[in-house]
Amino acid sequence: MKKRILAALVSLSLAALSMTGCGSSNGGGASTDQGELNIFVWTEYLPDSVVEKFEKETGIKVNVSTYSSNEDMLAKVKSETAGAYDLLVPSDYMVAQLIAQDMLKELDFEQLPNFSHIGESYKNPSYDPGNVYSIPYMGGAGAIVVNTDKVDMDITSYADLFDPSLEGQLVVLDDFRAVIGMTSKALGYDLNETDPDKLTEVSDKLMELKKNVVLYDSDSPKSALISGDCAAGMIWSAEVAMAMEEVPSIEVIYPTEGAYLFFDNWVVTKESPNYDNALKWMNFIMEPENMELVLAEFPYLCANTDAVANMGEEYSGNPAKNPPSDAIAKGSYVENLDSATLDIYNEMWTKLKE
């Protein structure tokens, strides 16, 4: 679902505009006193150029902070002063959690005409019926990645990643739901398994994975593959795409068991002090030409079908950038679990990473 620090560049840009008295009369640019917007987003998920374009067009100062898991995001939002963030980008199941905890503000779709660019299949999701609180952004899969120059075995499934021959060669997501879900599916169980007896088997199976994993990384897992420090793993599908551009021997594989899937969404926090600015951002990011800028840098599965059409075959024909429909149909999304089951998952995760 990113680690770019914008503050210095934004500050210099706004200072320069202020000193020259630039406003809407300067090349059509907007005035620089239109308030602020605080965005909390996944690392490597929002290009600097897109933020800068929004600032130039609106005069709104954007402050960007990043996170690397839904759970980290939720904990941070709860620990901060109310209204510290205007916009979040939670995954599907986390949107449902935020709604249940009364942490989101309903959207005014009269201010979101660009919602028309979102594909019908992405609207009205089960986690937010009617898109009352969210608009879809990007998604993808926890795909298998393999450097075929470094790995001799034929890998087709999550189960193959547990093979002893891969000891010390894997990078996997630093995401307990993804890794435990992958392990559960490798055993033929549900991504969201709740049966205590089956979870005991999952816990034991995780210990087989432990010796194969070199790195847990949800921020930039492609880096270890590009550098050659890792030869295979389970990472975000778009990260595979970016690694493939650097190393031709890297390939994407969608597991035979069905992949871990996710879809991320823009939402406005209930305590947002900049609600109208947040909606301006949402409408801006749904403009196809702006979404194309995002996809050019971070090529995830995209809900904006007009932007996808404009990207052409280089994007739509790349299985890492645009996962095939059969891989999506076979995959599974994370679901919210009861507290007792989550305790078991957390215990397994802690044991794995000891």
QUIZI-V928988 format. One record per residue. RES is the residue in three letters. PSI is psi in degrees with one decimal (none if undefined). OMEGA is omega in whole degrees, 0 to 359 (NA if undefined). D_CENTER is the distance of its C-alpha to the mean C-alpha in Angstrom with 2 decimals. Layout:
BEGIN
res:RES psi:PSI omega:OMEGA d_center:D_CENTER
res:RES psi:PSI omega:OMEGA d_center:D_CENTER
END
This chain:
BEGIN
res:MET psi:none omega:NA d_center:1.64
res:LYS psi:-19.9 omega:182 d_center:9.42
res:LYS psi:55.1 omega:183 d_center:12.84
res:ARG psi:126.0 omega:183 d_center:15.08
res:ILE psi:117.8 omega:189 d_center:17.94
res:LEU psi:-14.9 omega:194 d_center:19.31
res:ALA psi:-46.0 omega:185 d_center:22.09
res:ALA psi:-45.1 omega:181 d_center:24.96
res:LEU psi:-44.0 omega:179 d_center:24.43
res:VAL psi:-44.2 omega:182 d_center:23.98
res:SER psi:-43.8 omega:180 d_center:27.05
res:LEU psi:-41.1 omega:181 d_center:29.15
res:SER psi:-45.8 omega:181 d_center:28.32
res:LEU psi:-35.3 omega:179 d_center:29.26
res:ALA psi:-41.4 omega:180 d_center:32.28
res:ALA psi:-41.3 omega:178 d_center:33.53
res:LEU psi:-41.5 omega:181 d_center:33.29
res:SER psi:-42.9 omega:183 d_center:35.08
res:MET psi:-32.9 omega:182 d_center:37.84
res:THR psi:0.6 omega:179 d_center:38.63
res:GLY psi:24.2 omega:183 d_center:38.52
res:CYS psi:139.9 omega:175 d_center:35.96
res:GLY psi:-143.5 omega:181 d_center:34.83
res:SER psi:-14.9 omega:180 d_center:34.60
res:SER psi:-10.2 omega:182 d_center:37.62
res:ASN psi:94.2 omega:177 d_center:35.88
res:GLY psi:26.2 omega:179 d_center:34.64
res:GLY psi:3.8 omega:181 d_center:33.32
res:GLY psi:153.9 omega:180 d_center:31.00
res:ALA psi:163.4 omega:176 d_center:30.43
res:SER psi:162.2 omega:187 d_center:32.09
res:THR psi:19.8 omega:183 d_center:30.38
res:ASP psi:39.1 omega:184 d_center:31.19
res:GLN psi:20.1 omega:176 d_center:28.78
res:GLY psi:-165.1 omega:185 d_center:27.12
res:GLU psi:173.2 omega:176 d_center:23.74
res:LEU psi:127.6 omega:182 d_center:20.13
res:ASN psi:113.0 omega:184 d_center:17.94
res:ILE psi:132.0 omega:176 d_center:14.17
res:PHE psi:111.0 omega:192 d_center:11.94
res:VAL psi:159.4 omega:175 d_center:8.40
res:TRP psi:149.4 omega:175 d_center:5.85
res:THR psi:147.5 omega:181 d_center:8.06
res:GLU psi:55.4 omega:183 d_center:8.54
res:TYR psi:-6.0 omega:184 d_center:6.68
res:LEU psi:109.1 omega:183 d_center:10.00
res:PRO psi:143.1 omega:175 d_center:13.29
res:ASP psi:-40.3 omega:185 d_center:16.36
res:SER psi:-33.7 omega:181 d_center:18.43
res:VAL psi:-41.2 omega:176 d_center:16.72
res:VAL psi:-45.5 omega:181 d_center:17.21
res:GLU psi:-38.1 omega:178 d_center:20.72
res:LYS psi:-43.2 omega:178 d_center:21.53
res:PHE psi:-43.5 omega:179 d_center:20.74
res:GLU psi:-42.2 omega:181 d_center:22.91
res:LYS psi:-39.2 omega:183 d_center:25.65
res:GLU psi:-30.3 omega:188 d_center:25.78
res:THR psi:-21.0 omega:186 d_center:25.76
res:GLY psi:8.4 omega:180 d_center:27.12
res:ILE psi:128.3 omega:177 d_center:24.45
res:LYS psi:127.3 omega:182 d_center:23.43
res:VAL psi:128.5 omega:175 d_center:19.71
res:ASN psi:123.4 omega:185 d_center:18.73
res:VAL psi:128.6 omega:171 d_center:15.23
res:SER psi:155.8 omega:185 d_center:14.15
res:THR psi:158.1 omega:176 d_center:11.09
res:TYR psi:168.4 omega:183 d_center:9.88
res:SER psi:4.5 omega:173 d_center:8.44
res:SER psi:154.8 omega:178 d_center:8.54
res:ASN psi:-39.7 omega:183 d_center:9.15
res:GLU psi:-38.6 omega:176 d_center:12.75
res:ASP psi:-41.7 omega:179 d_center:13.08
res:MET psi:-48.2 omega:182 d_center:11.93
res:LEU psi:-44.6 omega:180 d_center:14.44
res:ALA psi:-40.4 omega:181 d_center:17.10
res:LYS psi:-44.2 omega:180 d_center:16.90
res:VAL psi:-41.1 omega:181 d_center:17.21
res:LYS psi:-28.2 omega:183 d_center:20.09
res:SER psi:-18.2 omega:182 d_center:21.78
res:GLU psi:163.7 omega:174 d_center:21.82
res:THR psi:141.8 omega:179 d_center:24.51
res:ALA psi:132.0 omega:179 d_center:23.99
res:GLY psi:9.3 omega:180 d_center:22.55
res:ALA psi:-30.0 omega:180 d_center:20.97
res:TYR psi:141.9 omega:176 d_center:17.75
res:ASP psi:-44.6 omega:186 d_center:17.84
res:LEU psi:137.7 omega:175 d_center:14.31
res:LEU psi:164.4 omega:179 d_center:11.25
res:VAL psi:64.7 omega:182 d_center:7.77
res:PRO psi:154.3 omega:174 d_center:7.91
res:SER psi:167.2 omega:183 d_center:7.05
res:ASP psi:-62.9 omega:184 d_center:10.28
res:TYR psi:-30.3 omega:180 d_center:12.54
res:MET psi:-29.8 omega:173 d_center:11.85
res:VAL psi:-45.4 omega:179 d_center:12.88
res:ALA psi:-40.1 omega:178 d_center:16.01
res:GLN psi:-45.0 omega:181 d_center:16.62
res:LEU psi:-38.4 omega:177 d_center:16.51
res:ILE psi:-46.5 omega:182 d_center:18.84
res:ALA psi:-30.7 omega:181 d_center:21.10
res:GLN psi:9.8 omega:176 d_center:21.43
res:ASP psi:47.3 omega:183 d_center:22.38
res:MET psi:1.6 omega:184 d_center:19.86
res:LEU psi:156.7 omega:179 d_center:18.91
res:LYS psi:138.8 omega:178 d_center:21.12
res:GLU psi:150.0 omega:183 d_center:21.98
res:LEU psi:143.3 omega:175 d_center:21.27
res:ASP psi:99.2 omega:187 d_center:24.25
res:PHE psi:-9.6 omega:173 d_center:23.71
res:GLU psi:-23.6 omega:177 d_center:26.85
res:GLN psi:8.2 omega:183 d_center:24.88
res:LEU psi:57.3 omega:181 d_center:22.10
res:PRO psi:-24.2 omega:181 d_center:24.11
res:ASN psi:-1.0 omega:173 d_center:21.32
res:PHE psi:-18.2 omega:179 d_center:19.82
res:SER psi:-19.1 omega:180 d_center:22.29
res:HIS psi:-7.5 omega:180 d_center:20.03
res:ILE psi:133.9 omega:181 d_center:17.54
res:GLY psi:144.0 omega:183 d_center:18.55
res:GLU psi:-32.9 omega:182 d_center:20.59
res:SER psi:-16.0 omega:180 d_center:18.81
res:TYR psi:-7.1 omega:181 d_center:15.63
res:LYS psi:160.8 omega:176 d_center:17.89
res:ASN psi:51.3 omega:182 d_center:19.39
res:PRO psi:158.3 omega:182 d_center:16.86
res:SER psi:-30.4 omega:181 d_center:18.40
res:TYR psi:-12.0 omega:177 d_center:16.33
res:ASP psi:72.7 omega:182 d_center:17.56
res:PRO psi:129.3 omega:180 d_center:20.69
res:GLY psi:3.3 omega:183 d_center:21.73
res:ASN psi:43.4 omega:180 d_center:18.59
res:VAL psi:-35.3 omega:186 d_center:20.64
res:TYR psi:-10.3 omega:190 d_center:17.90
res:SER psi:154.4 omega:168 d_center:14.74
res:ILE psi:138.8 omega:182 d_center:13.90
res:PRO psi:145.4 omega:182 d_center:11.23
res:TYR psi:-85.1 omega:181 d_center:8.93
res:MET psi:163.5 omega:179 d_center:6.84
res:GLY psi:-159.3 omega:181 d_center:6.11
res:GLY psi:-150.0 omega:185 d_center:7.89
res:ALA psi:156.6 omega:166 d_center:9.64
res:GLY psi:87.1 omega:188 d_center:10.60
res:ALA psi:155.7 omega:171 d_center:13.24
res:ILE psi:136.7 omega:177 d_center:16.41
res:VAL psi:137.9 omega:181 d_center:17.22
res:VAL psi:132.6 omega:170 d_center:20.91
res:ASN psi:104.8 omega:187 d_center:23.09
res:THR psi:-15.8 omega:175 d_center:26.16
res:ASP psi:-18.8 omega:185 d_center:28.45
res:LYS psi:-17.1 omega:183 d_center:27.83
res:VAL psi:123.8 omega:182 d_center:27.53
res:ASP psi:-32.4 omega:185 d_center:30.59
res:MET psi:153.9 omega:178 d_center:29.64
res:ASP psi:112.0 omega:183 d_center:28.27
res:ILE psi:123.6 omega:180 d_center:24.83
res:THR psi:-10.1 omega:188 d_center:23.83
res:SER psi:162.8 omega:172 d_center:22.39
res:TYR psi:-37.4 omega:181 d_center:20.45
res:ALA psi:-32.5 omega:181 d_center:24.01
res:ASP psi:-25.1 omega:182 d_center:24.94
res:LEU psi:-12.0 omega:179 d_center:22.65
res:PHE psi:-1.5 omega:183 d_center:25.09
res:ASP psi:133.9 omega:181 d_center:28.03
res:PRO psi:-23.0 omega:180 d_center:30.16
res:SER psi:-14.6 omega:180 d_center:30.41
res:LEU psi:15.8 omega:180 d_center:26.84
res:GLU psi:128.8 omega:177 d_center:27.79
res:GLY psi:24.1 omega:184 d_center:26.23
res:GLN psi:-5.4 omega:190 d_center:24.10
res:LEU psi:145.2 omega:163 d_center:20.59
res:VAL psi:132.1 omega:177 d_center:17.25
res:VAL psi:163.4 omega:181 d_center:14.85
res:LEU psi:142.5 omega:175 d_center:11.63
res:ASP psi:65.1 omega:187 d_center:12.65
res:ASP psi:110.5 omega:187 d_center:11.55
res:PHE psi:-33.4 omega:179 d_center:14.71
res:ARG psi:-36.0 omega:180 d_center:13.73
res:ALA psi:-47.6 omega:185 d_center:12.37
res:VAL psi:-43.7 omega:177 d_center:15.44
res:ILE psi:-38.3 omega:177 d_center:17.94
res:GLY psi:-42.4 omega:177 d_center:16.84
res:MET psi:-43.2 omega:181 d_center:17.28
res:THR psi:-41.3 omega:178 d_center:20.64
res:SER psi:-43.8 omega:180 d_center:21.71
res:LYS psi:-31.6 omega:178 d_center:21.16
res:ALA psi:-26.0 omega:178 d_center:23.04
res:LEU psi:-1.1 omega:181 d_center:25.92
res:GLY psi:13.1 omega:181 d_center:25.81
res:TYR psi:179.0 omega:184 d_center:24.54
res:ASP psi:146.6 omega:175 d_center:21.87
res:LEU psi:-32.8 omega:182 d_center:18.20
res:ASN psi:41.5 omega:186 d_center:19.03
res:GLU psi:137.4 omega:180 d_center:22.51
res:THR psi:-13.1 omega:182 d_center:24.78
res:ASP psi:120.7 omega:184 d_center:28.18
res:PRO psi:-39.2 omega:180 d_center:29.47
res:ASP psi:-41.8 omega:178 d_center:31.48
res:LYS psi:-36.7 omega:179 d_center:28.67
res:LEU psi:-27.7 omega:173 d_center:26.43
res:THR psi:-41.5 omega:176 d_center:29.29
res:GLU psi:-40.7 omega:179 d_center:29.05
res:VAL psi:-42.4 omega:180 d_center:25.30
res:SER psi:-43.4 omega:179 d_center:26.05
res:ASP psi:-40.2 omega:180 d_center:28.74
res:LYS psi:-36.2 omega:179 d_center:26.63
res:LEU psi:-35.0 omega:180 d_center:23.98
res:MET psi:-25.9 omega:174 d_center:26.86
res:GLU psi:-31.9 omega:180 d_center:27.36
res:LEU psi:-30.8 omega:189 d_center:23.85
res:LYS psi:-46.7 omega:184 d_center:24.41
res:LYS psi:-16.7 omega:179 d_center:26.86
res:ASN psi:-23.0 omega:187 d_center:24.72
res:VAL psi:125.4 omega:174 d_center:21.74
res:VAL psi:-35.8 omega:190 d_center:22.15
res:LEU psi:135.3 omega:169 d_center:18.80
res:TYR psi:116.9 omega:187 d_center:15.90
res:ASP psi:118.4 omega:174 d_center:13.05
res:SER psi:-6.6 omega:183 d_center:9.29
res:ASP psi:-56.2 omega:181 d_center:9.74
res:SER psi:63.7 omega:183 d_center:11.54
res:PRO psi:-21.1 omega:178 d_center:12.83
res:LYS psi:-27.8 omega:186 d_center:14.28
res:SER psi:-41.4 omega:181 d_center:16.80
res:ALA psi:-27.0 omega:177 d_center:18.76
res:LEU psi:-41.3 omega:179 d_center:19.11
res:ILE psi:-40.2 omega:181 d_center:20.26
res:SER psi:-18.7 omega:182 d_center:22.67
res:GLY psi:3.3 omega:179 d_center:24.02
res:ASP psi:-26.3 omega:177 d_center:23.52
res:CYS psi:151.0 omega:184 d_center:21.76
res:ALA psi:-14.4 omega:183 d_center:22.73
res:ALA psi:177.5 omega:177 d_center:20.29
res:GLY psi:-166.7 omega:176 d_center:17.50
res:MET psi:110.7 omega:186 d_center:14.46
res:ILE psi:174.7 omega:177 d_center:11.17
res:TRP psi:137.9 omega:183 d_center:8.07
res:SER psi:-39.6 omega:180 d_center:10.16
res:ALA psi:-29.9 omega:175 d_center:9.50
res:GLU psi:-34.4 omega:174 d_center:10.49
res:VAL psi:-43.8 omega:180 d_center:13.50
res:ALA psi:-43.7 omega:180 d_center:14.25
res:MET psi:-34.6 omega:176 d_center:14.50
res:ALA psi:-37.4 omega:180 d_center:16.58
res:MET psi:-33.2 omega:179 d_center:18.74
res:GLU psi:-27.3 omega:181 d_center:19.69
res:GLU psi:-34.3 omega:184 d_center:21.10
res:VAL psi:102.9 omega:185 d_center:22.65
res:PRO psi:-23.0 omega:181 d_center:24.14
res:SER psi:-2.6 omega:177 d_center:24.84
res:ILE psi:135.3 omega:182 d_center:21.20
res:GLU psi:155.9 omega:175 d_center:20.30
res:VAL psi:140.7 omega:179 d_center:17.57
res:ILE psi:131.3 omega:174 d_center:18.76
res:TYR psi:123.2 omega:191 d_center:17.65
res:PRO psi:147.1 omega:180 d_center:19.52
res:THR psi:-24.8 omega:180 d_center:22.66
res:GLU psi:-12.6 omega:188 d_center:21.82
res:GLY psi:132.9 omega:188 d_center:18.84
res:ALA psi:154.8 omega:166 d_center:15.22
res:TYR psi:125.5 omega:182 d_center:12.65
res:LEU psi:155.0 omega:176 d_center:10.47
res:PHE psi:153.8 omega:170 d_center:7.55
res:PHE psi:126.0 omega:184 d_center:7.15
res:ASP psi:153.0 omega:190 d_center:5.72
res:ASN psi:148.4 omega:172 d_center:8.85
res:TRP psi:132.0 omega:176 d_center:10.98
res:VAL psi:157.4 omega:178 d_center:13.67
res:VAL psi:130.2 omega:180 d_center:16.75
res:THR psi:149.7 omega:183 d_center:18.09
res:LYS psi:-32.8 omega:182 d_center:21.59
res:GLU psi:14.6 omega:182 d_center:23.19
res:SER psi:125.7 omega:177 d_center:21.77
res:PRO psi:-5.7 omega:185 d_center:24.75
res:ASN psi:54.1 omega:187 d_center:23.50
res:TYR psi:-47.6 omega:182 d_center:22.81
res:ASP psi:-37.5 omega:177 d_center:24.29
res:ASN psi:-35.7 omega:178 d_center:22.41
res:ALA psi:-41.3 omega:178 d_center:19.10
res:LEU psi:-34.8 omega:175 d_center:20.21
res:LYS psi:-41.2 omega:178 d_center:21.30
res:TRP psi:-47.6 omega:181 d_center:17.85
res:MET psi:-44.4 omega:181 d_center:16.39
res:ASN psi:-37.9 omega:178 d_center:19.26
res:PHE psi:-47.0 omega:185 d_center:18.90
res:ILE psi:-18.6 omega:176 d_center:15.29
res:MET psi:-6.4 omega:174 d_center:16.49
res:GLU psi:124.0 omega:186 d_center:19.37
res:PRO psi:-42.4 omega:183 d_center:19.04
res:GLU psi:-29.5 omega:177 d_center:20.22
res:ASN psi:-38.4 omega:178 d_center:17.62
res:MET psi:-31.0 omega:176 d_center:14.74
res:GLU psi:-36.3 omega:177 d_center:16.52
res:LEU psi:-37.7 omega:177 d_center:16.32
res:VAL psi:-48.6 omega:184 d_center:12.53
res:LEU psi:-30.4 omega:179 d_center:12.63
res:ALA psi:-30.6 omega:181 d_center:15.45
res:GLU psi:-38.6 omega:182 d_center:13.56
res:PHE psi:87.9 omega:191 d_center:10.00
res:PRO psi:72.8 omega:177 d_center:10.97
res:TYR psi:169.2 omega:171 d_center:8.35
res:LEU psi:132.1 omega:191 d_center:9.95
res:CYS psi:138.1 omega:180 d_center:11.08
res:ALA psi:-15.3 omega:183 d_center:12.91
res:ASN psi:94.3 omega:188 d_center:15.33
res:THR psi:-28.6 omega:177 d_center:18.03
res:ASP psi:-39.1 omega:176 d_center:20.33
res:ALA psi:-42.4 omega:180 d_center:18.00
res:VAL psi:-43.3 omega:180 d_center:17.43
res:ALA psi:-37.4 omega:180 d_center:21.22
res:ASN psi:-22.5 omega:182 d_center:21.85
res:MET psi:-24.9 omega:176 d_center:19.76
res:GLY psi:-173.7 omega:187 d_center:22.31
res:GLU psi:-30.2 omega:182 d_center:22.74
res:GLU psi:-32.7 omega:176 d_center:21.17
res:TYR psi:-56.5 omega:188 d_center:17.73
res:SER psi:-25.1 omega:181 d_center:18.59
res:GLY psi:-0.4 omega:180 d_center:20.74
res:ASN psi:115.1 omega:186 d_center:18.39
res:PRO psi:-20.5 omega:177 d_center:17.15
res:ALA psi:-36.8 omega:179 d_center:14.30
res:LYS psi:-40.8 omega:185 d_center:13.05
res:ASN psi:83.3 omega:186 d_center:14.14
res:PRO psi:137.3 omega:181 d_center:14.47
res:PRO psi:150.6 omega:183 d_center:18.02
res:SER psi:-33.1 omega:180 d_center:18.91
res:ASP psi:-31.8 omega:176 d_center:20.73
res:ALA psi:-38.4 omega:178 d_center:17.82
res:ILE psi:-44.0 omega:182 d_center:15.86
res:ALA psi:-31.5 omega:183 d_center:19.14
res:LYS psi:-15.8 omega:186 d_center:19.73
res:GLY psi:178.1 omega:182 d_center:16.41
res:SER psi:143.7 omega:177 d_center:15.67
res:TYR psi:152.6 omega:176 d_center:13.19
res:VAL psi:140.0 omega:175 d_center:13.27
res:GLU psi:155.4 omega:178 d_center:16.08
res:ASN psi:139.2 omega:182 d_center:17.40
res:LEU psi:158.5 omega:177 d_center:20.26
res:ASP psi:162.3 omega:187 d_center:23.50
res:SER psi:-36.6 omega:181 d_center:24.15
res:ALA psi:-42.0 omega:179 d_center:26.53
res:THR psi:-39.0 omega:178 d_center:24.14
res:LEU psi:-35.0 omega:177 d_center:21.40
res:ASP psi:-40.2 omega:178 d_center:24.16
res:ILE psi:-44.0 omega:179 d_center:24.78
res:TYR psi:-45.1 omega:181 d_center:21.16
res:ASN psi:-37.5 omega:178 d_center:21.16
res:GLU psi:-41.7 omega:178 d_center:24.53
res:MET psi:-43.5 omega:182 d_center:23.46
res:TRP psi:-43.0 omega:179 d_center:20.51
res:THR psi:-42.7 omega:180 d_center:22.93
res:LYS psi:-40.1 omega:180 d_center:25.51
res:LEU psi:-40.1 omega:187 d_center:23.28
res:LYS psi:4.2 omega:178 d_center:22.37
res:GLU psi:none omega:NA d_center:25.94
END
